Amino acid sequence: MSQDSYKTIAGAAEAALKIKGSRFLGFAAPISGRQEAEAFLDELRRRYFDATHHCYAWRLGDSAGENSRFSDDGEPPGTAGKPLLQAITGRDLTNLIVVVVRYFGGTKLGVGGLVHAYSDCAARVLDACTVQTIWRTRSCRFTVGYDHLSAVMRLIEQHGAIIEEVVYGGEVTMRLALRLQEAEAFRTAAVEATRGTIHWER
């Protein structure tokens, strides 16, 4: 994960598998906070109230400020929640939750069998997801004269900035969204291109 972007899933997905009579139902959903994770989990617990286990893992933030949680929900320690979290981190994904609901089929799978089953179910549901890259941005607002507008527009295109607002008056006022890693370079280039006449607003 780079400093100015992260990968997450674009929407919810489901998957299922059956092993020795036990049914494993996998669910994944994008989340922006702990409350969303808990609400998604609670909804599945209500929907599948008769299931034997509701195991889960979620991750928020990135490697620098990661916030994650997982639960085996009664399965032997380390056989469910941790494999689910490893499926998420192994794909370098964040801001999502994975839940696997299990209906016990009468045959014990053993520790290794459970780890494999939960890992496989997590992989299947994540394979069903569309992965997207989200760019972290910084907003900046400035005023520039018409004589330098074309030069600034070229820089906007070169640095991949998104124009959020334009106001035409005696001069042109713009608000841009810039990727974090491009922000300083754009400011420096804009000052040079306008011979220092660009005016930055806080």
C-alpha positions in Angstrom: 0.0 0.0 0.0 1.5 3.3 -1.0 1.2 6.4 1.1 -1.4 8.1 -1.0 -3.6 5.1 -1.9 -5.2 2.0 -0.6 -7.1 -1.0 -2.0 -10.5 -2.0 -0.9 -13.6 -3.7 -2.4 -16.2 -1.8 -4.4 -19.2 -3.6 -3.0 -20.6 -6.6 -1.1 -20.1 -10.2 -2.2 -21.1 -13.7 -1.1 -19.7 -17.2 -1.6 -20.3 -20.7 -0.2 -18.7 -24.1 0.2 -19.6 -27.5 1.8 -17.1 -29.7 3.5 -18.1 -33.1 5.1 -21.6 -31.9 5.7 -20.7 -28.5 7.2 -21.8 -25.4 5.2 -19.6 -22.3 5.1 -21.3 -19.1 3.9 -18.8 -16.2 3.2 -19.7 -12.6 3.1 -17.6 -9.5 2.4 -18.5 -5.8 2.5 -16.7 -2.4 2.4 -16.7 -0.5 5.6 -15.5 3.0 6.7 -15.5 2.4 10.5 -16.0 0.0 13.3 -19.8 0.8 13.6 -20.4 -0.3 10.0 -18.5 -3.5 10.7 -20.5 -4.3 13.8 -23.8 -3.4 12.0 -23.0 -5.8 9.1 -22.0 -8.5 11.5 -25.2 -8.0 13.6 -27.4 -8.2 10.5 -25.8 -11.6 9.5 -26.3 -12.9 13.0 -30.0 -12.0 12.8 -30.4 -13.5 9.4 -28.5 -16.7 10.2 -29.5 -16.9 13.9 -29.5 -20.8 13.7 -25.9 -21.1 12.5 -23.3 -22.7 14.7 -20.6 -20.0 14.3 -20.4 -16.4 13.0 -16.6 -15.9 12.5 -15.2 -12.6 11.2 -12.3 -10.4 10.6 -12.2 -6.7 9.6 -9.5 -4.2 8.8 -9.4 -0.4 8.7 -6.6 2.0 7.9 -3.2 0.9 6.4 0.0 -0.7 7.7 1.0 2.6 9.3 -2.2 3.0 11.3 -4.0 -0.3 11.0 -7.0 -1.1 13.1 -8.2 -4.7 12.8 -10.2 -7.3 14.8 -11.1 -10.9 14.3 -13.1 -13.6 16.2 -13.2 -17.4 16.1 -16.7 -17.3 17.7 -16.3 -20.6 19.5 -14.2 -22.4 17.0 -10.8 -23.7 18.3 -8.4 -20.7 18.7 -6.6 -19.6 15.6 -8.7 -21.7 13.2 -11.2 -19.1 11.9 -10.7 -15.4 12.6 -7.0 -15.3 12.0 -7.2 -17.1 8.7 -9.9 -14.6 7.6 -7.7 -11.7 8.6 -4.7 -13.2 6.8 -6.9 -13.5 3.6 -7.5 -9.8 3.8 -4.0 -8.7 4.6 -2.5 -11.2 2.1 -4.3 -9.3 -0.7 -3.3 -5.9 0.8 -6.9 -4.9 1.2 -8.4 -2.6 3.9 -11.6 -1.0 4.9 -13.6 -4.2 4.7 -15.1 -7.0 6.7 -15.2 -10.7 6.0 -17.7 -12.9 7.8 -18.0 -16.7 7.5 -21.2 -18.3 8.9 -20.9 -22.1 9.6 -23.5 -24.7 9.9 -22.0 -27.7 11.6 -22.6 -30.9 9.6 -21.8 -33.5 12.3 -18.3 -34.4 11.3 -15.4 -32.6 13.0 -12.8 -31.2 10.6 -9.9 -30.9 13.0 -7.7 -27.8 13.4 -6.0 -28.1 10.0 -9.3 -28.8 8.3 -10.9 -25.7 9.9 -8.1 -23.4 8.9 -8.3 -24.7 5.3 -12.1 -24.3 5.2 -12.2 -20.8 6.6 -9.2 -19.7 4.4 -10.9 -21.2 1.3 -14.2 -19.6 2.0 -12.5 -16.2 2.6 -10.6 -16.6 -0.7 -13.8 -17.4 -2.6 -15.7 -14.4 -1.3 -12.8 -12.1 -2.0 -12.4 -13.5 -5.5 -16.1 -12.5 -6.0 -15.3 -8.9 -5.1 -14.3 -6.1 -7.4 -11.1 -4.5 -6.0 -10.6 -0.8 -6.4 -7.8 1.6 -5.6 -8.8 4.7 -3.6 -6.4 7.7 -3.8 -6.0 9.9 -0.7 -6.2 13.5 -1.8 -5.6 17.0 -0.4 -7.7 19.9 -1.4 -6.1 23.2 -2.4 -7.6 26.5 -3.5 -5.9 29.3 -5.4 -6.4 32.4 -7.6 -4.6 32.9 -10.8 -4.6 35.5 -13.6 -6.0 34.6 -17.0 -2.6 35.1 -18.6 -1.3 32.1 -16.7 -4.4 30.0 -16.8 -3.4 27.8 -19.7 -0.1 26.9 -18.0 -1.9 26.0 -14.8 -4.4 23.8 -16.7 -1.4 21.9 -18.2 0.0 21.3 -14.8 -3.5 20.1 -13.5 -3.5 17.5 -16.3 0.2 16.5 -15.7 -0.4 16.0 -12.0 -3.7 14.2 -12.3 -5.6 16.8 -10.3 -9.4 16.9 -10.2 -11.1 20.3 -10.6 -13.7 20.6 -7.9 -14.7 24.2 -8.4 -14.0 27.1 -10.8 -15.1 30.7 -10.3 -14.4 33.2 -13.1 -14.1 36.9 -12.0 -11.4 39.4 -12.3 -9.1 36.4 -11.9 -9.8 32.7 -11.9 -10.3 30.9 -8.5 -10.0 27.1 -8.5 -10.3 24.4 -5.9 -8.5 21.1 -6.8 -8.2 17.7 -5.3 -4.6 16.4 -5.6 -3.1 13.1 -4.7 -1.0 13.5 -1.6 2.3 12.7 -3.3 1.5 15.2 -6.1 0.5 18.2 -3.9 3.9 19.7 -3.2 5.2 19.1 -6.7 2.1 20.8 -8.2 2.5 23.8 -5.9 6.1 24.3 -6.7 5.5 23.9 -10.5 2.5 26.3 -10.3 4.6 29.0 -8.6 7.3 28.7 -11.2 4.8 28.7 -14.2 3.0 31.8 -12.9 6.2 33.6 -11.9 5.0 33.7 -8.3 1.7 35.4 -9.1 -0.5 32.5 -8.0 -2.3 33.2 -4.7 -2.9 30.2 -2.4 -5.9 30.3 -0.1 -6.1 28.4 3.2 
